[in-house]
Amino acid sequence: MVCVVGNRARAAIIRSQRITGLTPDVSAELVAEVGPLWQERHQAVLTARPRRRAVGSGAKYKLVFVDRLLATLVHLRHGATHDVLACWFGVDRSTITSAISEVRPLLAQRGCTVTTDIRLRSLAEVIEHLGANGRTGIIDGTEIRGRRPAVGRKDREKFISGKNKQNAVKSMVVTDAEGRLLFCSPAEPASCADITHARKLGLVKLLADAPAVEILADAGYQGLGAQTGGRVVTPPHRKFKKNPPEWYEEMHERQRKAHSSRRIRVEHGIGHLKNWRALARHHGRREHMSDIIQAVAGLPSHQQTATVASSLRT
């Protein structure tokens, strides 16, 4: 098998943001950050079991770490299958599968980049960050379609979305008022309601223990406002279900649009996520969805931070 990706092709891939979704500077930062973690984990695996050969002997990797990272980025960005990537990189399909399964968890652990010095890896850190800076957060749920579970599988109906009537998983996305990604939760079956998902993540308790934080949400989270002392702000309830006065209709519509115009930024953040084809529709194993969601969330947030920092320097 002839290796397609040589040094010149590798450099061309890194230079093109259309291929990896990242600028060359961010790609270089990823290599410098994740490379040592991957090497450390690889060495730990080699030394964890009895060996007949010394560590480092035997056949060498055909796919160096940079290529493993690039294969993972292309897979997440464009949804390229393992077979296609194997042909592209000139290796066996199992090598690509192994490479992605090794790199993807390392990307998921990075969290969302807020500044060059701040990374947010949990919802508790997000609430603390928003409270410390007096900023407004926005939450919303997003669904990622997946394959239908096999017939006879336990809890098969849990993955059917009540809204779209399709098999999917759900994640809660948190952005700031500018639409910058702060957090994506692990995957939950799509039958779980948005408000139930937020409660499972401990949002009510976190808001009760944290400084005053305003969280904007849509109608799917109505009820959290009363549980959090008004910190979760949802669209106004309709007081008249039948024959409302004309003045009330105008006031309600004005309030609803004002809330929607503030909350729309989270939709922009979700749009940046869905630009990565791995989150547009997932064709692989559902068990990997949490790592995929959190790995993808960390990549555009890092790129956004790097772009803002670059614009400030110029």
N, C-alpha and C positions, 0 to 999 in steps of 0.2 A: 504494500500500500504506500503510495507516495504522499508525503506530508505537504499539504497545501499551504499551511500557515508557516512561512519562514520569517526571518527577521524584518524584512521590508513589509511583508503583509501584516505582521503583528504591529509594527509601528503605524501603519495606515489605519488599522482598526482602532488603536488607542487615540489617534488624532481625530477621528470622526465621532462627534457627539451623536450623530444620527444612528450609529451602530450600537454604541454602548449606553447612550443616554447621559453620558458624563463627559465633561471636558478633560483634556489631557492632564491638567494639574490635579483634578480630583481623582482621576484614575491612578496617578502616581502616588497620591496620598493613601489610596486604598491598598496599593501594593505594599507600601511601607508599613501600614498599620496591620493589615490582616496577614501578610506573609509570615512574620515571626510567630503569630498565633498558630497558623497552620503547621509550620515547621515544628513547633513545640508539641502540638497534639500528635503529629506524625511520629516524632521520636518517642513520645510516651507510649504509643501503641506498639512500637518495635521492642521496647524494653519491658513491656508488661507481661510477656510470656516467655517460657523457656525457649532457648534458641540453640541450634546446632552451628549456625554461622554467626560471625560477628556482625554487629549492627553496621549497615552500610555496604555489606557485601551482596553479591547476587546481581540480578538484572536491575538496571537503572530505569527511572521513570522516563517514558517517552514524552510525557506531557508535563512540562515545568510548571511552577506555581502560577506564573503570569498567564500562561495559556489556560490553566484551570479557572482562574478568576475571569478571564475574558469569555470563556465558554459559559460560565454561570451568568455573567451579565447579559450576553446575547440571548441566552435562554429566557431570562426574566424579562428582558426588554421586548423581544420579538416573538416569544413563545416557540422558538425553533425546537424541533424534536431532537432527541438524543441521536437518532440515526443521521440526521442532517449534520449536526455538529461533529459527529464521528467522521463523516466523509470530509468535512471541512478541515478538521485538525489532523486528519490522517491517522486516526487511532481506532481502536475497537469501540463499539457502542458501550460496553460495560465500563470502559475507562472513563467515558464522559459521565455516565451515571454515577460512578464512584466520585469523580471530581466535583460534580454539582452537590452531591450529598455531603461532601466534606466542607465545601466553601459556604454553602447556603446558611448553615447554622451560625457560622462565624459572622456573616453579614447581619443576621437577625439579632445577634447579641449587641450590635453597635448602638442601637437606639437611634433616635432622631436628633440631628444636630441643630442646635439653636444658635450658638455662636461657636467660635473656634475653641472656646474653653468649656462649653456646656453641652452635655448630652443628656437627653431624657429617655430613660429606659422603662419607666413604669408610670401608671396613672398617678400614684402618690407624688412622684417627682414633678409631674406636670402641674398638679394642683398647687404644690409648694412653689413652683416657679412662677405661676400666674399670680399667686398671692403676694409673693415677695416683690414683684414688679408692678403690682396694681393693674394688671392687664385683664382683658375679657377673653374668655375661651368660648369656643363653639364646638358642639358635639353633634354627630349625626351617625346613623348606621348605614353601611353599604353592604351589598350582597355580591358575592362572586359565584357565578353558576358553575356547577360541576357535573360529573357523571352521576347517573342514577345508581344508587346502591343495588347490589345483586338481590334477586328475588330470594326471600327467606332470611335475609340479614336482619338481625335484631335492630329494633328502633329505626327501621327504614323510613317511616313517615316523618321522622324528626327533621329531615333535611329538605322537606317541601316548604317553600316560602308561602306564608299566608297571603302576601301581597301579589307576587308574580306567579304563584302556582307552579314553580319550577324547583328543581333540586339545586340547592345552593348552600353556601355557608355565609355567615354574617360577621362583620367586624365593626367595632365602634371607633370612629375617627375623631380626633381632637385637633383643632387648629386654633391659632390665635386670631385676633380681629383682622389681621392682614391676610389670612388664609395660609399661613406657613404651618406645615405639618409638625405636630408636637408628639403625637402618639397614635398608634393603631393597636387595638387589642388583639389577642389571639382569636382564632376562628371559633365560632359558635354555630350550631345548627340553625338554619334560616328560620325554622318555626318559632324560635325564641323571639318574643316581642322586644322592641328597642328598650322600653323602660325596664323590663325584666333583666335584659343584658346589662344595663347600667347598674342596676342594684347588685347583680352578681359580681360585678367588678369592684364593688365597694364605693361607688361614687357618693352615696348619701353620707356614709360615715366619714369619708375623706373631707367632704365639704363642711361637715359639722365640726371637725377638729382643726380645720385650716383657717387662716385669716379670711376676711371678707373677699369673696371671689364671685364675679358674675359669669354665669355660664348660659349661653344662648342655645336654645334647642327648638326643634319643631314640635308639632302637635303629638307626635308619637311618645313624647316624654312628659305630657301633661300629667300632673300628679306629683312629680318630683319637686315642684316649687313649694308645695305645702310641707313636704318632708325635709326640705333644706332651708327653711326660713326665707324663701324667696330668692335664694341664690341661683336656682335654675329658672330662667325666664323663658316661657313658652308663649305662643300666640294667644291672644285674648279669647276667652270663651264667648260663645254666642248666648246672650241672655234671653233673646226672643227666638223661639224656634218657628213660630207661625205669625204671620202678619206683623213683622217688626215695623216700627215707625221709620219714616224716611230719614230723619236725623240720625237715628241709631245705625242704620245701614251705612251711611256716609262715614260716621265716626269709627265703626268697626272696620270698615275697609281701609281707612287711613291708618289705623293702628296696626292692622295686619300687614300692610305694605311696608310700614316703617320697620316692623320686626323682621320681615323677610329680607329687606334691603341690608340689614346688619348681618343676618345669618347666612346670606348667600355665599360668603367667603369660604365656608366649609365645603360647599359644592365645588368651588374651584380647586380646593385641595384634593378632593376625591377625584376630580377630573385628571389632575396630575398623576395620581396613583393609577388610574385606569389606562393612562397612556402606556403603561407597562403591560404588555399583552398577557403576562402570567396572571394578572388580576382581572383581565377582561372576561376570560373564561378559562377554567382550569380543566385540563384533560388527564391529569395524573392522579396520584393517590391522594385521598383526602387528608391522610395523616400528616402530610407535609404543608398543609395550607397555613398553619400558624407561622411557621418559619418563613414561608414565601411572603406573607403579608408584611411581617415585621422587617424582613430583609429589604423588600421593595420600599417600604416607608422610609427607611434610613437613607436610601440612595438619593432620591430627589430632594430630601431635606438637606443633605450634605451639599448637593449641587446648588440649591437656593442660597444657602449660607455663603458658599464660596463666591457666587455671583454678586451678592450684596457686598461682601468684603472687597471684591475686586472693583466694584463701582465706587466705593468710598475712597479707595486708594487713588483712583484716577480723578 
